[in-house]
């Protein structure tokens, strides 16, 4: 009896120490790609599309390199994935073109104001003291979502300190991530402050922008500061209120001389659909995707007669049932996510089974007791 209990305990520990497929947001790939991972195994997460920007959910997690791309690592610990689950930001130009390689900018231009503009005046468009307007009809190939080296501040760095910049877009877009590259001869820590950044952003009333990452360049004098604009209430999301034609950057007064130059400003969004849930071991992830919909991106077809659903089993007709292993509930609805196993039973005898594939198709035709 004692040996049997020890064997049971060993088996339980062995099962719990394995991890299922890690939960990833849309656009994120992971390597190695398997269905079950061993205790201590490390997985690299990276953007499948090289034109997208890898954004760790936690700002201070380090980004490594995998196969020539930026990557974030997670580790299988006691049956749970530990680490940082990133997202892949997409250029706002993708809202109009699937992938842009052209030179036409998605940004109409910049307006410079010698004042701090409050949110009410910005929304009402009652701001004054304009000192210049700069059109940005063209951009570098592949960077239609960026403003490259705005010319007016390049000639006069005073247009940064204490000024407000208003960016005008060509069409309504969603902006959730702003990346700013800058140059300064003597880069002090005050420019990389998370608590009192030298630049802030306002996009609309349903998002709040704050510093997400700030870093120095290693080879040149300068750095980057990235602003993440998160939804205030993701459960009550209004896509119409989120789409904007203008956004505002405000440059504040840290202790620096007029030798700070903006090299580029790039605008990004995030996919709104969910990625692959964790399967098949139901190991909870630490990632929270508050800007993503709470339904899986890829599923296989299932019976629709919910009135005959009990747990993970559908009763198709008297004596005929289908049960689902590894299926997941989202918003009280059961989904056959990839690697779900459908077991078809006729009068308590198993007729056969099939597996949901990663493309949302079952690996065999539907079975029937006939």
C-alpha positions as CSV (number, residue, x, y, z in Angstrom):
1,X,0.0,0.0,0.0
2,X,2.8,2.4,0.9
3,X,4.6,1.6,-2.3
4,X,1.4,2.3,-4.3
5,X,1.0,5.7,-2.6
6,X,4.6,6.6,-3.3
7,X,4.1,5.7,-7.0
8,X,0.9,7.8,-7.1
9,X,2.8,10.8,-5.6
10,X,5.6,10.4,-8.1
11,X,3.2,10.3,-11.0
12,X,1.3,13.4,-9.8
13,X,4.6,15.4,-9.5
14,X,5.7,14.2,-12.9
15,X,2.5,15.3,-14.6
16,X,2.3,18.7,-12.8
17,X,5.9,19.5,-13.7
18,X,5.2,19.5,-17.4
19,X,3.8,22.6,-19.2
20,X,1.4,22.8,-22.2
21,X,1.6,25.0,-25.2
22,X,2.3,28.6,-23.9
23,X,-0.4,31.2,-24.3
24,X,0.8,33.7,-27.0
25,X,-0.9,36.8,-28.5
26,X,-1.6,37.0,-32.2
27,X,1.5,37.5,-34.2
28,X,3.8,35.9,-31.6
29,X,5.7,32.7,-32.5
30,X,7.6,30.5,-30.1
31,X,10.4,28.0,-30.4
32,X,10.7,25.1,-29.8
33,X,7.1,24.4,-30.9
34,X,5.8,21.3,-29.0
35,X,2.6,20.2,-27.3
36,X,4.3,19.3,-24.0
37,X,7.4,20.8,-22.3
38,X,9.6,19.4,-19.6
39,X,10.4,21.0,-16.2
40,X,13.0,23.8,-16.7
41,X,12.6,24.0,-20.4
42,X,13.0,27.5,-21.9
43,X,11.0,28.8,-24.8
44,X,11.9,31.8,-27.0
45,X,9.0,34.1,-28.1
46,X,9.4,36.4,-31.0
47,X,7.4,38.2,-33.7
48,X,6.6,36.0,-36.7
49,X,6.6,39.1,-38.9
50,X,10.0,41.0,-38.9
51,X,8.3,44.3,-39.6
52,X,6.5,44.1,-36.2
53,X,7.8,45.4,-32.9
54,X,8.2,43.0,-30.0
55,X,6.7,44.6,-26.8
56,X,7.1,42.9,-23.5
57,X,4.1,43.2,-21.2
58,X,6.4,44.0,-18.3
59,X,8.6,47.0,-19.1
60,X,11.7,45.9,-17.3
61,X,12.1,42.4,-18.6
62,X,15.2,42.0,-20.8
63,X,14.9,41.3,-24.5
64,X,17.3,38.7,-25.8
65,X,18.1,37.6,-29.4
66,X,16.9,34.4,-31.1
67,X,17.7,33.6,-34.7
68,X,18.6,37.2,-35.5
69,X,15.3,38.6,-34.0
70,X,14.3,40.2,-30.7
71,X,12.9,37.6,-28.3
72,X,11.6,37.2,-24.8
73,X,12.1,33.9,-22.9
74,X,9.8,32.0,-20.6
75,X,10.6,29.0,-18.4
76,X,8.5,25.9,-17.4
77,X,8.4,25.8,-13.6
78,X,6.3,23.3,-11.7
79,X,3.8,23.0,-14.5
80,X,3.4,26.8,-15.1
81,X,5.0,29.2,-17.5
82,X,7.1,31.8,-15.7
83,X,8.3,35.0,-17.4
84,X,7.0,37.7,-19.6
85,X,4.5,37.2,-22.4
86,X,5.0,39.8,-25.1
87,X,2.8,41.2,-27.8
88,X,3.7,42.2,-31.4
89,X,2.8,45.7,-32.3
90,X,1.8,46.3,-35.9
91,X,2.5,49.6,-37.8
92,X,-0.7,51.7,-38.1
93,X,-0.2,51.7,-41.8
94,X,-1.4,48.1,-41.8
95,X,-4.9,49.3,-41.1
96,X,-4.9,50.5,-44.7
97,X,-2.4,48.2,-46.4
98,X,-1.6,44.6,-45.4
99,X,2.2,45.4,-45.4
100,X,3.5,48.7,-46.6
101,X,6.8,49.0,-48.5
102,X,5.9,52.3,-50.2
103,X,7.3,55.7,-49.4
104,X,3.9,57.5,-48.8
105,X,3.5,58.4,-45.2
106,X,0.4,57.6,-43.2
107,X,1.0,60.8,-41.2
108,X,-0.1,64.1,-42.7
109,X,2.2,66.3,-40.6
110,X,3.3,67.9,-37.4
111,X,2.1,71.1,-35.7
112,X,4.3,72.8,-33.1
113,X,2.8,74.9,-30.2
114,X,4.7,77.0,-27.7
115,X,2.5,76.0,-24.8
116,X,1.3,73.1,-22.6
117,X,-2.0,72.1,-24.0
118,X,-4.5,70.5,-21.7
119,X,-6.6,67.6,-22.7
120,X,-9.9,69.6,-22.9
121,X,-8.4,72.2,-25.2
122,X,-6.9,69.4,-27.4
123,X,-10.2,67.6,-27.7
124,X,-12.0,70.9,-28.5
125,X,-9.2,72.0,-30.8
126,X,-9.1,75.4,-29.1
127,X,-5.3,75.5,-28.7
128,X,-3.3,78.5,-29.9
129,X,0.3,79.8,-30.1
130,X,1.2,77.7,-33.1
131,X,4.8,78.3,-34.2
132,X,5.1,76.0,-37.2
133,X,3.6,73.3,-39.4
134,X,5.6,70.6,-41.1
135,X,4.1,68.2,-43.7
136,X,5.4,64.6,-43.9
137,X,4.1,63.4,-47.2
138,X,6.9,60.9,-47.7
139,X,8.8,58.5,-45.4
140,X,11.5,55.9,-45.6
141,X,10.3,52.6,-47.3
142,X,8.6,50.3,-44.9
143,X,8.3,53.1,-42.3
144,X,5.1,54.8,-43.4
145,X,4.0,54.8,-39.7
146,X,7.0,56.9,-38.7
147,X,8.1,60.5,-38.7
148,X,11.8,60.5,-39.6
149,X,14.0,63.4,-38.4
150,X,11.4,66.2,-38.2
151,X,13.1,69.1,-39.9
152,X,12.0,72.1,-37.9
153,X,13.3,70.8,-34.5
154,X,16.5,69.7,-36.2
155,X,17.1,73.3,-37.1
156,X,16.0,74.6,-33.7
157,X,16.2,72.3,-30.7
158,X,14.2,74.9,-28.6
159,X,11.1,73.5,-30.3
160,X,11.3,70.5,-28.0
161,X,11.7,71.9,-24.5
162,X,8.3,73.0,-23.2
163,X,6.5,72.6,-26.5
164,X,3.5,70.6,-27.6
165,X,3.5,68.6,-30.8
166,X,0.3,67.5,-32.5
167,X,0.6,64.7,-35.0
168,X,-2.1,64.6,-37.8
169,X,-2.9,61.2,-39.3
170,X,-4.2,60.6,-42.8
171,X,-7.1,58.4,-41.7
172,X,-8.6,57.4,-38.4
173,X,-6.4,54.8,-36.7
174,X,-5.8,53.1,-33.3
175,X,-2.6,54.1,-31.6
176,X,-1.5,51.9,-28.6
177,X,2.3,52.2,-28.7
178,X,4.6,55.1,-29.5
179,X,8.3,54.7,-29.9
180,X,10.6,57.8,-29.9
181,X,14.3,57.8,-30.8
182,X,16.4,60.8,-29.8
183,X,20.0,62.1,-29.8
184,X,21.8,64.0,-27.1
185,X,25.5,64.6,-26.6
186,X,25.4,64.0,-22.9
187,X,22.6,61.6,-22.0
188,X,21.6,62.0,-18.4
189,X,19.4,59.7,-16.4
190,X,16.7,62.4,-16.2
191,X,15.9,61.7,-19.8
192,X,15.2,58.0,-19.1
193,X,13.0,58.5,-16.0
194,X,9.9,56.3,-15.7
195,X,8.3,58.6,-13.1
196,X,9.0,62.0,-14.6
197,X,9.6,61.5,-18.3
198,X,10.6,64.4,-20.5
199,X,7.8,63.5,-23.0
200,X,4.2,62.4,-22.4
201,X,1.4,61.5,-24.9
202,X,-2.3,61.8,-25.1
203,X,-4.3,59.9,-27.8
204,X,-7.9,59.9,-26.5
205,X,-10.0,59.7,-23.4
206,X,-10.3,55.9,-23.2
207,X,-6.5,55.2,-23.1
208,X,-3.8,56.3,-20.7
209,X,-0.2,56.6,-22.0
210,X,2.8,56.0,-19.8
211,X,6.5,55.2,-20.2
212,X,6.9,51.5,-20.9
213,X,10.6,51.2,-21.7
214,X,13.5,53.7,-21.8
215,X,17.0,52.7,-22.8
216,X,20.3,54.1,-24.0
217,X,22.0,53.3,-27.3
218,X,25.3,51.5,-26.8
219,X,27.0,52.7,-30.0
220,X,25.8,56.3,-30.4
221,X,24.8,59.2,-28.2
222,X,21.1,58.8,-27.7
223,X,18.3,56.5,-26.7
224,X,14.7,55.5,-27.0
225,X,11.6,56.1,-24.9
226,X,8.5,54.0,-25.6
227,X,5.0,54.9,-24.4
228,X,2.4,52.3,-23.9
229,X,-1.2,53.6,-24.2
230,X,-3.4,51.1,-22.4
231,X,-7.2,51.0,-22.2
232,X,-8.7,52.4,-19.1
233,X,-11.6,49.9,-19.2
234,X,-10.9,47.0,-21.6
235,X,-14.2,45.3,-20.7
236,X,-16.2,48.2,-22.1
237,X,-14.2,48.8,-25.3
238,X,-15.5,51.1,-28.0
239,X,-13.6,50.8,-31.2
240,X,-15.2,54.0,-32.6
241,X,-14.0,56.1,-29.6
242,X,-10.5,54.5,-29.9
243,X,-10.0,55.6,-33.6
244,X,-8.2,59.0,-33.8
245,X,-7.0,61.4,-36.4
246,X,-4.7,63.4,-34.1
247,X,-2.5,62.7,-31.1
248,X,-0.4,65.0,-28.9
249,X,3.1,64.8,-27.5
250,X,4.3,67.2,-24.8
251,X,7.9,67.9,-24.0
252,X,8.6,68.9,-20.4
253,X,11.4,70.8,-18.6
254,X,14.1,68.4,-17.4
255,X,17.5,69.8,-16.6
256,X,19.1,69.8,-20.0
257,X,20.5,72.3,-22.5
258,X,19.1,72.8,-26.0
259,X,21.0,69.9,-27.5
260,X,18.2,67.2,-27.6
261,X,17.1,66.1,-31.0
262,X,14.2,63.8,-32.0
263,X,15.3,61.3,-34.7
264,X,12.0,59.5,-35.2
265,X,8.5,58.9,-33.9
266,X,6.8,55.7,-34.8
267,X,3.1,54.8,-34.1
268,X,1.9,51.2,-33.5
269,X,-1.3,49.3,-32.7
270,X,-1.9,45.8,-31.3
271,X,-3.9,43.0,-32.9
272,X,-7.3,42.7,-31.2
273,X,-7.7,39.0,-31.5
274,X,-6.5,36.4,-29.0
275,X,-3.8,33.9,-29.8
276,X,-3.3,30.3,-28.9
277,X,-4.5,29.3,-25.4
278,X,-2.3,27.1,-23.2
279,X,-2.9,23.5,-24.1
280,X,-3.1,20.6,-23.4
281,X,-2.2,20.7,-19.7
282,X,-4.2,23.7,-18.5
283,X,-1.2,25.5,-17.0
284,X,-2.2,29.1,-16.2
285,X,0.0,31.8,-17.7
286,X,1.1,34.9,-16.0
287,X,0.4,37.1,-19.0
288,X,-2.7,39.4,-19.0
289,X,-3.8,40.6,-22.5
290,X,-6.1,43.4,-21.5
291,X,-6.4,44.7,-25.1
292,X,-7.3,41.4,-26.6
293,X,-10.7,39.8,-27.0
294,X,-11.4,36.9,-24.6
295,X,-12.0,34.3,-27.3
296,X,-9.5,32.0,-29.0
297,X,-8.3,32.9,-32.4
298,X,-8.4,29.4,-33.9
299,X,-11.1,26.8,-33.2
300,X,-12.6,23.8,-34.8
301,X,-16.4,23.4,-35.4
302,X,-18.5,21.9,-32.7
303,X,-22.2,20.9,-32.2
304,X,-24.4,24.0,-31.6
305,X,-27.1,22.4,-29.5
306,X,-26.0,23.8,-26.2
307,X,-29.1,22.7,-24.5
308,X,-27.8,19.1,-24.6
309,X,-24.3,20.1,-23.3
310,X,-23.2,18.6,-19.9
311,X,-19.6,19.6,-19.0
312,X,-17.5,18.8,-22.0
313,X,-20.0,16.3,-23.5
314,X,-22.7,16.9,-26.1
315,X,-25.6,14.5,-26.5
316,X,-26.3,14.5,-30.2
317,X,-29.1,12.0,-30.0
318,X,-30.2,9.3,-27.5
319,X,-27.2,7.1,-26.9
320,X,-24.9,9.2,-29.2
321,X,-22.4,11.6,-27.6
322,X,-19.2,13.5,-28.3
323,X,-16.8,14.5,-25.5
324,X,-13.9,16.9,-25.8
325,X,-10.6,16.7,-24.1
326,X,-8.4,19.9,-23.8
327,X,-11.4,22.1,-25.0
328,X,-11.6,25.5,-23.2
329,X,-14.3,27.6,-21.9
330,X,-14.3,31.4,-22.8
331,X,-17.2,33.6,-21.6
332,X,-19.1,30.5,-20.6
333,X,-18.8,29.0,-24.1
334,X,-16.9,25.8,-24.9
335,X,-14.4,26.0,-27.8
336,X,-12.4,23.2,-29.5
337,X,-9.0,24.9,-29.6
338,X,-6.1,23.3,-31.5
339,X,-5.1,19.8,-30.0
340,X,-8.6,19.3,-28.7
341,X,-9.5,15.6,-28.9
342,X,-13.1,14.7,-29.9
343,X,-14.3,11.3,-28.7
344,X,-17.4,9.9,-30.4
345,X,-19.4,7.4,-28.4
346,X,-22.3,5.2,-29.5
347,X,-24.3,3.4,-26.7
348,X,-21.3,3.7,-24.3
349,X,-18.9,2.2,-26.9
350,X,-16.2,4.4,-28.4
351,X,-16.7,4.7,-32.2
352,X,-13.5,6.7,-32.7
353,X,-11.8,10.1,-32.1
354,X,-10.3,13.0,-34.1
355,X,-8.0,15.9,-33.2
356,X,-8.4,19.6,-33.9
357,X,-5.4,20.8,-35.9
358,X,-3.6,24.2,-35.6
359,X,-5.4,25.5,-38.8
360,X,-8.8,25.0,-37.2
361,X,-9.7,21.9,-39.1
362,X,-10.4,18.4,-37.7
363,X,-7.9,15.8,-38.9
364,X,-10.7,13.4,-40.1
365,X,-14.3,13.6,-41.2
366,X,-17.1,13.8,-38.7
367,X,-18.1,10.5,-37.2
368,X,-21.7,9.2,-36.9
369,X,-23.3,6.3,-35.2
370,X,-25.4,5.9,-38.3
